[in-house]
């Protein structure tokens, strides 16, 4: 490590007395407190109009009912797994290890669930207030929607950081915290899969009958599936995204801590080890404070674009974080510039992925315009063009991530005397830095479902056309881009986090004779690689099919209601919204178990049947195949969605035209890819990696016993 030649007496006193653990803990608590204040300011706004209030209450009741049933099933499964974890590690490592891993697993599961639930709870209360504020103009509605998003963003990041620092202060060993990331990953997987199936089953079903067959607008109160569709925005994009990025934050930070721990495992009492292990959390703590400051910069001025107003908050957060990261590096790493550059590289990767995702999904750029233009000749050309841009969108993020990996690895390993292990740690710091902006990214993302619901409430409540056309529709269109940007960010960070987890797995098996190296000429490794490469495709096939089944059930229900109550379409009869909500809830919960079991059981089965080296191949394969597939699905789906909205603004015939009908079909396909299958690959990658690390000792013991 490059030490400064001489430190002042003041610096020595600071280094010896300052507790970074306490600083991180206080930062997390400040984040929670700020979120509570923002929540109070939002909820104190009265809702006096009865019709919007009633619609919002229906959305809230449907969302709560779904989440209650989903988490009942999830925690039954989690309780069984907790018993399995305790028994397995009780016999392998003793009770002192078993209870810590089990407790961490349960707390991680609860933390991920709570993060998603709080975000959803705020969203279903902010939607009606945003709709009412929209009558006052664009700026008041934007301010309120972002305030609601800020609550979710800060709660997710603060709770994740709070759990990490408390466990570290308690256990003092990141290895004993692995159960925490497994619990968070498991609930994230269920939340993403179940919420994704629900939201897109309802959305696709509502569109296919309402828009395509009957020709009524989106969010029309005559559509029996309209409440289910609005519920889906919250259980998928709020609860699902909140749980997903809570887990990503935890996984990224803890995997960096694990790599640092394994590098200096023979010198646990040294300052170097303590600094390396705590650094990822210190980065998270400083970035959380920067996020709070950055939230004040989200303001729209004059004719400035809505997206620009949101990006001002992100830019302010990143710039302030860059300054604070240097302070952290100065005191924890003796001003080692390689480590500081790693942190900067992580933020650069984030910035490029955000820009590329917006380029391919925003109506301002050519991909969306060309997809819209292709709709003139039918749904077939719309789907082909959208698919081509989804595939194209993979390349630049891949190149950027590769560049970040190579640069951070070499500058860090060189700085530490050609130490390749420290090179891996440099990659881990880049990932931790990239994830440090999670609070702001989720704030921008959660703005999306709030404005989406607000537009639906405005439509169903009969608000004037000007409010819808000039306020809620523009806000909603930007929301589609923000949701796509967040998914791109989550996927890119998942790739880096998974690479770090893979490094931690390798450190674990390197200690056992015969497992020191992975050879791609070894048929066992290649077998694992092929299984891992095919796993994301096999996994997402179930999700796409599940959306199709849920959508079919909704289509049949909506058609049935229109047939039995023809006066629904004339506005003389009320649709049965509750029945549609109940149908899609049951279908989503029924369909989510098989994909979840695929993710959980695959690494365990491969490990026990083919051995630890096959698991190494499995981990490489699932990262390499999962990353491009997830980008293609999410970005392509976002492009299809905004191409439809581009036409709805009056291009190529506008609403009701043949081009619009073709674009609706493309959007229907994109819905399943961007909000269900693509985002679910993130937790798949991390669940597979986490389970592999958690059970590596048991797998190796079994394998060595039988060879």
C-alpha positions in Angstrom: 0.0 0.0 0.0 1.3 3.4 -0.9 1.6 5.3 2.4 1.9 9.1 2.7 5.4 10.1 3.7 4.2 11.8 6.9 1.0 12.3 8.7 0.3 15.3 10.9 -0.5 14.8 14.6 -4.1 15.8 13.9 -4.4 13.1 11.3 -3.0 10.5 13.7 -5.5 11.5 16.4 -8.3 11.2 13.8 -7.2 7.8 12.5 -6.9 6.4 16.0 -10.1 7.8 17.5 -12.6 8.1 14.6 -15.0 5.1 14.4 -16.1 4.5 10.8 -18.6 1.9 12.0 -20.4 4.7 14.0 -20.2 7.1 11.1 -21.8 4.5 8.8 -24.5 3.7 11.4 -25.3 7.4 11.8 -25.4 7.9 8.1 -27.9 5.1 7.7 -30.1 6.5 10.5 -30.0 10.0 9.0 -31.2 8.4 5.7 -34.1 6.7 7.5 -35.0 10.0 9.4 -35.0 12.0 6.2 -37.3 9.4 4.5 -39.7 9.6 7.5 -39.7 13.4 7.2 -40.4 13.3 3.5 -43.2 10.7 4.1 -44.8 13.0 6.7 -44.7 16.0 4.4 -46.3 14.0 1.6 -49.0 12.4 3.7 -50.1 15.7 5.3 -51.4 16.9 1.9 -55.2 16.3 2.2 -57.2 14.3 -0.4 -60.6 16.0 -0.5 -62.0 14.8 -3.9 -64.0 11.6 -3.3 -63.7 9.9 -6.7 -59.9 10.0 -6.9 -59.8 9.0 -3.2 -62.0 6.0 -3.9 -60.0 4.8 -6.9 -56.7 5.2 -5.0 -58.2 3.2 -2.1 -59.1 0.4 -4.5 -55.5 0.3 -5.8 -54.1 0.3 -2.3 -56.4 -2.5 -1.1 -55.5 -4.7 -4.2 -51.8 -4.1 -3.7 -52.0 -4.9 0.0 -54.0 -8.0 -0.6 -51.5 -9.3 -3.1 -48.4 -8.5 -1.0 -50.0 -10.1 2.1 -50.7 -13.4 0.2 -47.3 -13.4 -1.6 -45.3 -12.8 1.6 -47.3 -15.4 3.5 -46.1 -18.0 0.9 -42.6 -16.6 0.8 -42.0 -16.7 4.5 -43.3 -20.2 4.8 -40.6 -21.2 2.3 -38.1 -19.0 4.1 -38.9 -20.6 7.4 -38.3 -24.1 5.9 -35.0 -22.9 4.4 -33.9 -21.4 7.8 -34.3 -24.8 9.4 -32.3 -26.4 6.6 -29.5 -23.8 7.0 -29.4 -24.2 10.8 -29.3 -28.0 10.7 -26.7 -28.1 7.8 -24.3 -25.7 9.5 -24.9 -27.1 13.0 -23.4 -30.4 11.9 -20.8 -28.8 9.6 -19.5 -25.9 11.8 -21.2 -26.0 15.1 -24.0 -23.9 16.8 -22.0 -20.7 17.0 -21.8 -20.5 13.2 -25.3 -22.0 12.5 -27.3 -19.5 14.5 -25.5 -16.5 13.1 -26.0 -17.6 9.5 -29.6 -18.5 10.2 -30.3 -15.2 11.9 -28.7 -13.3 9.1 -30.8 -15.2 6.6 -34.0 -14.3 8.4 -33.1 -10.6 8.9 -32.0 -10.3 5.2 -35.4 -11.8 4.1 -37.3 -9.5 6.4 -35.3 -6.4 5.4 -35.8 -7.0 1.7 -39.5 -7.5 2.2 -39.8 -4.4 4.4 -37.9 -2.2 1.9 -40.3 -3.2 -0.8 -43.4 -2.9 1.3 -42.6 0.6 2.5 -41.9 1.8 -1.0 -45.2 0.4 -2.2 -47.1 1.8 0.7 -45.9 5.3 -0.1 -46.5 4.9 -3.8 -50.2 3.9 -3.4 -50.7 7.0 -1.3 -48.7 9.4 -3.4 -50.5 8.5 -6.6 -53.8 10.2 -5.8 -52.0 13.3 -4.4 -49.9 13.5 -7.6 -53.1 13.3 -9.7 -54.7 16.2 -7.7 -51.5 18.3 -7.8 -51.4 17.8 -11.6 -54.4 20.2 -11.8 -52.0 22.9 -10.5 -49.5 22.2 -13.2 -46.4 20.1 -14.2 -44.0 21.4 -11.5 -46.2 20.7 -8.5 -47.0 17.1 -9.7 -43.3 16.5 -10.5 -42.3 17.7 -7.0 -44.8 15.5 -5.3 -44.0 12.4 -7.4 -40.3 12.7 -6.8 -40.9 13.2 -3.0 -42.7 9.9 -3.0 -39.9 8.3 -4.9 -37.3 9.8 -2.4 -39.0 8.0 0.5 -38.6 4.6 -1.3 -35.0 5.3 -2.5 -33.7 6.4 0.9 -35.5 3.7 2.8 -34.1 1.0 0.6 -30.5 2.2 0.7 -30.6 3.2 4.4 -32.1 -0.2 5.6 -29.6 -2.1 3.5 -26.6 -0.2 4.9 -28.1 -0.3 8.5 -28.3 -4.1 8.4 -24.8 -4.5 7.0 -23.1 -2.2 9.6 -25.1 -3.6 12.6 -24.2 -7.2 11.6 -20.5 -6.2 11.0 -20.3 -4.5 14.4 -22.0 -7.5 16.1 -20.2 -10.4 14.3 -17.0 -8.7 13.3 -16.6 -11.2 10.4 -18.1 -10.7 7.0 -18.1 -14.5 6.4 -20.8 -14.9 9.1 -22.9 -12.4 7.3 -23.4 -14.5 4.2 -26.8 -15.6 5.4 -27.9 -12.0 5.3 -27.4 -11.7 1.5 -29.0 -15.1 0.9 -32.2 -14.0 2.8 -32.2 -10.7 0.8 -31.6 -12.5 -2.5 -34.4 -15.0 -1.9 -37.1 -12.5 -1.1 -35.9 -10.3 -4.0 -36.3 -13.2 -6.3 -39.9 -13.9 -5.2 -40.8 -10.2 -5.2 -39.4 -9.7 -8.7 -40.9 -12.9 -10.2 -44.3 -12.6 -8.5 -44.6 -8.9 -8.9 -43.5 -9.1 -12.5 -46.0 -11.8 -13.4 -48.8 -9.9 -11.7 -48.1 -6.5 -13.2 -47.6 -7.7 -16.8 -50.4 -10.3 -16.6 -52.8 -7.5 -15.7 -51.4 -5.0 -18.1 -51.2 -7.2 -21.1 -54.7 -8.6 -20.4 -56.2 -5.1 -20.0 -54.6 -3.9 -23.2 -55.5 -6.8 -25.4 -59.2 -6.5 -24.7 -59.5 -2.8 -23.9 -57.3 -1.2 -26.5 -57.1 -3.8 -29.3 -60.5 -5.4 -29.2 -62.8 -2.8 -27.9 -60.9 0.4 -28.7 -61.2 2.2 -25.3 -58.3 4.3 -24.0 -55.7 3.1 -21.5 -56.9 3.5 -17.9 -60.5 3.7 -19.0 -62.8 3.1 -16.0 -64.9 0.8 -18.2 -62.1 -1.8 -18.4 -62.6 -4.4 -15.6 -58.9 -5.0 -15.4 -57.9 -1.3 -15.0 -57.5 -1.5 -11.2 -55.5 -4.7 -11.4 -53.2 -3.0 -14.0 -52.6 0.0 -11.6 -52.1 -2.4 -8.7 -49.4 -4.2 -10.8 -47.4 -1.0 -11.2 -47.0 -0.9 -7.4 -46.3 -4.6 -6.6 -43.9 -4.9 -9.6 -42.2 -1.5 -10.0 -42.2 -0.4 -6.3 -42.2 -3.5 -4.1 -40.3 -5.6 -6.7 -37.7 -3.0 -7.5 -37.3 -2.0 -3.9 -36.6 -5.6 -2.8 -34.3 -6.1 -5.9 -32.1 -3.1 -5.3 -32.0 -3.7 -1.5 -30.6 -7.1 -2.3 -28.2 -5.7 -4.9 -26.9 -3.1 -2.5 -26.4 -5.8 0.2 -24.8 -8.3 -2.1 -22.4 -5.7 -3.7 -21.2 -4.3 -0.4 -20.8 -7.6 1.4 -19.1 -9.3 -1.5 -16.5 -6.5 -1.6 -16.1 -7.0 2.2 -15.6 -10.7 1.7 -12.9 -10.2 -1.0 -11.1 -7.8 1.3 -11.4 -10.3 4.2 -10.1 -13.2 2.2 -7.1 -11.2 1.0 -5.8 -10.5 4.5 -7.3 -13.4 6.4 -4.1 -14.1 8.2 -3.9 -10.6 9.7 -7.3 -9.9 11.0 -6.2 -7.4 13.7 -4.3 -5.1 11.4 -5.5 -1.6 10.4 -5.1 -2.6 6.7 -7.6 -5.4 7.0 -10.1 -3.3 9.0 -9.8 -0.5 6.4 -10.2 -2.8 3.4 -13.2 -4.6 4.9 -15.1 -1.4 6.1 -14.3 0.7 3.0 -17.4 -0.5 0.9 -19.7 0.5 3.8 -17.9 3.8 4.2 -18.5 4.5 0.5 -22.2 3.7 1.0 -22.5 5.9 4.0 -21.0 9.0 2.3 -23.1 8.4 -0.8 -26.2 8.2 1.2 -25.5 11.7 2.6 -24.8 12.9 -0.9 -28.1 11.6 -2.0 -30.0 13.6 0.5 -28.2 16.8 -0.7 -28.7 15.8 -4.4 -32.5 15.4 -3.9 -32.7 19.2 -3.4 -31.4 19.7 -7.0 -34.4 18.0 -8.6 -36.3 21.1 -10.0 -37.7 21.9 -13.4 -36.9 25.3 -14.8 -38.7 26.9 -17.7 -38.9 24.7 -20.7 -36.4 22.3 -19.3 -37.1 18.6 -19.9 -38.5 16.5 -17.0 -35.7 14.0 -17.4 -33.2 16.8 -17.2 -34.7 17.9 -13.9 -34.4 14.4 -12.5 -30.8 14.0 -13.8 -29.8 17.2 -12.0 -30.3 15.3 -8.7 -28.3 12.3 -9.9 -25.5 14.5 -11.2 -25.3 16.5 -7.9 -25.3 13.2 -6.0 -22.4 11.8 -8.1 -20.3 14.9 -8.0 -20.6 15.3 -4.2 -20.0 11.5 -3.7 -16.8 11.8 -5.8 -15.5 14.5 -3.3 -16.5 12.5 -0.3 -15.0 9.3 -1.7 -11.6 11.0 -1.8 -12.0 11.9 1.9 -12.8 8.3 2.7 -9.9 7.0 0.6 -7.5 9.5 2.2 -8.2 8.4 5.8 -9.0 4.7 5.3 -6.5 3.8 2.5 -3.8 6.4 3.1 -4.7 8.3 0.0 -4.2 5.4 -2.4 -5.3 6.9 -5.7 -5.8 3.5 -7.4 -8.6 2.7 -4.9 -10.1 6.2 -5.4 -10.0 5.8 -9.2 -11.8 2.4 -8.8 -14.6 4.3 -7.1 -14.7 6.9 -9.9 -14.7 4.1 -12.5 -17.8 2.6 -10.9 -19.6 5.9 -11.2 -18.5 6.3 -14.8 -19.9 2.9 -15.6 -23.2 3.9 -14.0 -23.3 7.1 -16.0 -22.7 5.4 -19.4 -25.3 2.6 -18.7 -27.9 5.3 -17.7 -27.2 7.3 -20.9 -27.2 4.2 -23.2 -30.5 3.0 -21.7 -32.1 6.4 -22.1 -30.8 6.5 -25.7 -32.5 3.3 -26.6 -35.8 3.9 -24.7 -36.4 7.7 -24.9 -38.7 9.1 -27.6 -36.1 11.9 -28.2 -33.7 9.5 -29.9 -33.9 7.5 -33.2 -34.4 3.9 -31.9 -37.9 4.7 -30.5 -38.8 6.8 -33.5 -37.8 4.1 -35.9 -39.7 1.4 -34.0 -42.7 3.8 -34.2 -42.2 4.3 -37.9 -42.0 0.5 -38.5 -45.4 0.1 -36.9 -47.0 1.7 -40.0 -46.4 -1.6 -41.9 -47.8 -3.8 -39.1 -47.0 -5.5 -35.8 -44.5 -7.9 -37.4 -42.1 -5.1 -38.5 -42.7 -3.4 -35.1 -41.5 -6.5 -33.2 -38.6 -7.1 -35.6 -37.3 -3.5 -35.3 -37.8 -3.5 -31.5 -36.0 -6.8 -31.1 -33.1 -5.5 -33.2 -32.6 -2.5 -31.0 -32.8 -4.6 -27.9 -30.1 -6.8 -29.2 -28.0 -3.8 -30.2 -28.3 -2.2 -26.8 -26.3 -5.0 -25.2 -23.0 -4.1 -26.8 -22.0 -0.7 -25.3 -22.8 -1.6 -21.7 -20.8 -4.8 -22.2 -17.8 -2.9 -23.5 -18.0 -0.3 -20.7 -18.2 -3.0 -18.0 -15.3 -4.8 -19.6 -13.3 -1.6 -19.7 -14.1 -0.9 -16.0 -13.1 -4.4 -15.0 -9.8 -4.4 -16.8 -8.8 -0.9 -15.8 -9.7 -1.2 -12.1 -8.1 -4.6 -11.9 -4.7 -3.5 -13.4 -4.4 -0.1 -11.7 -5.2 -1.7 -8.3 -3.0 -4.8 -8.7 -0.1 -2.7 -9.9 -0.5 -0.2 -7.1 -0.3 -3.1 -4.6 2.8 -4.7 -6.1 1.2 -6.8 -8.8 -1.1 -8.3 -6.3 -3.9 -10.0 -8.4 -6.1 -10.4 -5.3 -6.1 -6.7 -4.8 -7.0 -6.3 -8.4 -10.2 -8.2 -7.7 -10.8 -6.0 -4.8 -10.5 -3.0 -7.1 -13.3 -4.4 -9.2 -15.3 -4.9 -6.1 -14.8 -1.3 -5.1 -16.0 -0.1 -8.6 -19.1 -2.2 -8.1 -19.7 -0.8 -4.6 -19.2 2.8 -5.9 -21.7 2.1 -8.7 -24.3 0.9 -6.2 -23.7 3.8 -3.8 -26.1 5.9 -5.9 -28.9 3.4 -5.3 -30.9 5.9 -3.1 -31.1 8.5 -5.9 -31.6 5.9 -8.7 -34.6 4.3 -6.9 -36.0 7.8 -6.1 -36.0 8.5 -9.9 -37.4 5.0 -10.6 -40.2 5.1 -8.0 -41.4 8.4 -9.5 -42.5 6.2 -12.5 -45.3 4.1 -10.9 -46.5 7.1 -9.0 -47.0 9.1 -12.2 -48.4 6.1 -14.0 -51.0 5.6 -11.3 -51.7 9.3 -11.2 -52.4 9.3 -14.9 -54.8 6.4 -14.5 -56.6 8.1 -11.6 -56.9 11.3 -13.6 -58.4 9.3 -16.5 -60.8 7.4 -14.3 -61.9 10.4 -12.4 -62.7 12.4 -15.5 -60.1 15.1 -15.1 -60.0 17.6 -17.9 -58.1 16.7 -21.0 -55.6 19.5 -20.5 -54.4 18.0 -17.2 -54.0 14.6 -18.8 -52.3 15.8 -22.0 -50.0 18.5 -20.6 -49.2 17.0 -17.2 -49.9 13.4 -16.4 -49.1 12.0 -19.9 -45.7 13.7 -20.1 -44.8 12.6 -16.6 -45.9 9.1 -17.4 -43.8 8.9 -20.6 -40.7 10.0 -18.7 -41.6 7.4 -16.0 -41.2 4.7 -18.6 -37.7 5.9 -19.4 -36.8 6.2 -15.7 -37.9 2.6 -15.0 -35.9 1.4 -18.0 -32.8 3.3 -16.8 -33.1 1.8 -13.3 -33.4 -1.7 -14.7 -30.3 -1.1 -16.9 -28.5 0.2 -13.8 -29.6 -2.8 -11.7 -28.4 -5.3 -14.4 -25.0 -3.6 -14.9 -24.4 -3.6 -11.1 -25.6 -7.2 -10.8 -22.9 -8.2 -13.3 -20.2 -6.5 -11.3 -21.6 -7.8 -8.0 -21.8 -11.3 -9.3 -18.2 -11.1 -10.6 -17.2 -10.1 -7.0 -19.2 -12.9 -5.5 -17.5 -15.3 -8.0 -14.1 -14.1 -6.7 -15.3 -14.7 -3.1 -16.3 -18.3 -4.1 -12.9 -18.9 -5.7 -11.2 -17.7 -2.5 -13.3 -20.2 -0.6 -12.3 -23.2 -2.7 -8.7 -22.2 -3.2 -7.9 -23.4 0.3 -8.7 -27.0 -0.6 -6.0 -29.0 -2.4 -7.0 -29.8 -6.0 -9.2 -26.8 -6.4 -6.7 -24.0 -6.9 -7.3 -23.3 -10.6 -10.1 -23.5 -13.1 -9.2 -24.9 -16.5 -11.6 -24.4 -19.4 -10.2 -27.7 -20.9 -11.6 -29.5 -17.9 -14.9 -31.2 -19.0 -16.4 -30.7 -15.5 -15.8 -27.0 -15.7 -17.2 -26.8 -19.2 -20.3 -28.8 -18.2 -21.0 -26.3 -15.4 -20.3 -23.4 -17.9 -22.9 -24.7 -20.3 -25.5 -25.3 -17.6 -24.9 -21.8 -16.3 -25.2 -20.3 -19.8 -28.5 -22.0 -20.5 -30.0 -21.3 -17.0 -31.2 -17.7 -17.7 -33.0 -18.9 -20.8 -34.6 -21.8 -19.1 -35.5 -19.6 -16.1 -37.1 -16.8 -18.2 -39.0 -19.2 -20.3 -41.2 -20.0 -17.3 -41.7 -16.3 -16.6 -42.8 -15.5 -20.1 -45.1 -18.4 -20.1 -46.5 -17.3 -16.7 -47.3 -13.8 -18.0 -49.0 -15.4 -20.9 -51.2 -17.5 -18.6 -52.0 -14.6 -16.3 -52.9 -12.4 -19.3 -55.1 -15.1 -20.8 -57.0 -15.4 -17.5 -57.5 -11.6 -17.5 -58.6 -11.5 -21.1 -61.2 -14.2 -20.5 -62.5 -12.4 -17.4 -62.7 -9.0 -19.2 -64.5 -10.5 -22.2 -66.9 -12.3 -19.9 -67.8 -9.1 -18.1 -68.3 -7.2 -21.3 -70.5 -10.1 -22.6 -72.6 -10.5 -19.4 -72.8 -6.7 -18.7 -72.9 -4.9 -22.1 -73.9 -1.7 -20.4 -70.3 -1.5 -18.9 -69.2 0.0 -22.2 -71.9 2.7 -22.2 -71.0 3.6 -18.6 -74.4 2.6 -17.3 -73.0 -0.4 -15.4 -70.0 -0.9 -13.0 -67.3 -3.4 -13.8 -66.2 -5.9 -11.1 -62.7 -4.7 -10.5 -62.1 -6.9 -7.5 -62.6 -10.2 -9.5 -59.9 -9.2 -12.0 -57.6 -8.4 -9.1 -58.2 -11.7 -7.4 -57.7 -13.7 -10.6 -54.3 -12.2 -11.5 -53.2 -12.5 -7.8 -53.9 -16.2 -7.7 -52.3 -16.8 -11.1 -49.1 -14.9 -10.2 -48.7 -16.7 -6.9 -49.3 -20.1 -8.6 -46.7 -19.4 -11.3 -43.8 -18.1 -9.2 -42.8 -21.2 -7.3 -41.2 -23.2 -10.2 -38.8 -20.3 -11.3 -37.8 -19.7 -7.6 -37.0 -23.4 -7.1 -34.9 -23.5 -10.3 -32.8 -20.6 -9.0 -32.3 -22.2 -5.5 -31.8 -25.8 -6.4 -29.6 -25.6 -9.5 -26.2 -24.7 -7.8 -26.9 -27.2 -5.0 -27.6 -30.1 -7.4 -24.7 -29.2 -9.7 -22.4 -29.0 -6.6 -23.4 -32.3 -5.2 -23.5 -34.2 -8.5 -20.5 -32.7 -10.4 -18.5 -31.0 -7.6 -17.2 -27.5 -6.8 -15.3 -27.0 -10.1 -18.6 -27.5 -12.0 -20.2 -24.8 -9.7 -17.4 -22.4 -10.7 -18.3 -23.0 -14.4 -22.0 -22.6 -13.5 -21.3 -19.2 -11.9 -19.3 -18.0 -14.9 -22.0 -19.2 -17.3 -24.9 -17.6 -15.6 -23.1 -14.2 -15.4 -22.0 -14.3 -19.0 -25.3 -15.3 -20.4 -27.6 -13.5 -17.9 -26.2 -10.0 -18.4 -26.8 -9.6 -22.1 -30.1 -11.4 -22.0 -31.4 -9.1 -19.2 -30.2 -5.9 -21.1 -31.8 -7.1 -24.3 -35.2 -7.8 -22.6 -35.4 -4.7 -20.5 -34.1 -2.1 -22.9 -36.0 -3.6 -25.9 -39.2 -3.7 -23.9 -38.8 -0.1 -22.8 -38.3 0.9 -26.4 -41.5 -0.9 -27.6 -43.4 0.9 -24.8 -42.3 4.4 -25.6 -42.7 3.8 -29.4 -46.4 3.2 -28.6 -46.5 6.4 -26.6 -44.7 8.3 -29.4 -47.5 7.3 -31.8 -50.1 8.3 -29.2 -48.7 11.8 -29.2 -50.1 12.2 -32.8 -47.3 10.6 -34.9 -48.2 8.2 -37.7 -51.9 8.5 -37.3 -52.1 8.8 -33.5 -54.3 6.8 -31.2 -56.6 4.3 -32.9 -54.6 4.2 -36.1 -53.3 0.9 -37.6 -49.8 2.0 -36.6 -51.0 2.4 -33.0 -52.6 -1.0 -33.0 -49.4 -2.6 -34.2 -47.4 -0.7 -31.6 -49.8 -2.0 -28.9 -48.9 -5.5 -29.9 -45.2 -4.7 -29.7 -45.7 -3.1 -26.3 -47.6 -6.2 -25.2 -44.5 -8.4 -26.0 -42.2 -5.8 -24.5 -44.2 -5.7 -21.3 -43.4 -9.3 -20.5 -39.7 -8.9 -21.3 -39.0 -5.5 -19.6 -41.0 -5.9 -16.4 -41.0 -9.6 -15.7 -38.4 -11.8 -17.4 -35.5 -9.3 -17.8 -35.4 -7.8 -14.3 -35.8 -11.3 -12.7 -32.4 -12.3 -14.1 -30.7 -10.0 -11.6 -31.8 -11.9 -8.5 -31.3 -15.2 -10.4 -27.6 -14.4 -10.9 -27.1 -13.4 -7.3 -29.1 -16.2 -5.7 -27.1 -18.7 -7.6 -23.8 -17.1 -6.5 -24.9 -16.6 -2.9 -26.1 -20.2 -2.4 -22.8 -21.4 -3.9 -20.8 -19.4 -1.4 -23.1 -20.3 1.5 -23.0 -24.1 0.9 -19.5 -24.3 -0.6 -18.0 -26.0 2.5 -20.7 -28.6 2.6 -20.4 -29.3 -1.1 -16.6 -29.6 -0.9 -16.9 -32.0 2.1 -19.4 -34.2 0.2 -17.3 -34.1 -3.0 -14.0 -35.0 -1.2 -15.7 -37.8 0.7 -16.8 -39.5 -2.6 -13.8 -39.1 -4.8 
